Amino acid sequence: MALRSKEKAAIRRENAEKRPHATAKYIRISSRKVKIVIDLIRGKSVDEAEAILMYTPKAASEPTLKLLRSAIANAENNLDMDRETLYVAEVFANQGPTLRRYRPRSRGSASRIRKRTSHITIILDEKK
C-alpha cells in the first residue's frame, strides 16, 4: 500500500503544469506530416500562429488551428491570462496507435496498410 497517498496527490496537483495547454489525441494524420505544420508556429505569438495556420494549405493545419484556439480559450477562461501576452512556448506531435488494414494483392496474397495517428500538444506561455 502507498503511504501518504492523499498528501502525495495534493503535492502533485500543486506542482502540476501551470502553463495553459491543450492536447488532441488520435488525430488521423501521420505525426511526420503534422510536424511540418507545427514547426511553422513554434515560438510565435498566438495571433500570428493563428494567421499562419489559417493560410497553410496542409491537412494538418485544420486540427492544429482548432487545438490552438482551445489552448487560448483554456488560458483566458481557466487561468485569467490576456490573449495579447500569450505565445506558443512548446508544440509537439507524438505518434499514436497505428490502425492496420489489409489490401488484397495478386495471387491470393495481401499487403498491410498502416493508417497512422498522432497526438498533438500545444503549451502556451506569457511573454515576460
Secondary structure, 3 states (H helix, E strand, C coil): CCCCHHHHHHHHHHCCCCCCEEEEEEECCCHHHHHHHHHHHCCCEHHHHHHHHHCCCCCCHHHHHHHHHHHHHHHHHHCCCCHHHEEEEEEEEEECCCEEEEEECHHHCEEEEEECCEEEEEEEEECC
